[in-house]
């Protein structure tokens, strides 16, 4: 018998990417101008001589940690902390 052929089976197309790089040169010209400035600096110097003294201070606190034995219930005999 002669050879028989079935209808072809066509698969989805595969995707390929071919990238072509094209080299382009773009010259950038940035002209510049330089100005030279000569400055004369005048240095004003100020002096402040001084003398020095020292003051020593002392502060005290008196704290009542509890109730005194002769406790009074009137405001005039309450013991208050003393200090400067």
JORA-V480981 format. One line per field, one symbol per residue. ss: DSSP state (@ for helix, = for strand, . for the rest). A space follows every 50 residues. Layout:
BEGIN
ss->???
END
This chain:
BEGIN
ss->.................................................. ........................@@@.......
END
